[in-house]
């Protein structure tokens, strides 16, 4: 067994091939977020990419939240 220590998510290392979404990166509140884009204006946050601890306390940037655009 091999343990891989990396800042990448498991989906970056082992991408899903048959999915109903694409992965996009978006800037929200001066912070970069990784999202699933389902089309028709629907995006869901998967991961917050920030070095500022305060960004992780923002409830609008939590994984699972839907973005309006």
Secondary structure, DSSP 8 states (H G I E B T S, - for coil): ------SS-HHHHS--SS-S-EEEEEEETTEEEEEEEEETTEEEEEEEE-S-GGGGG-GGGSTT-EE--
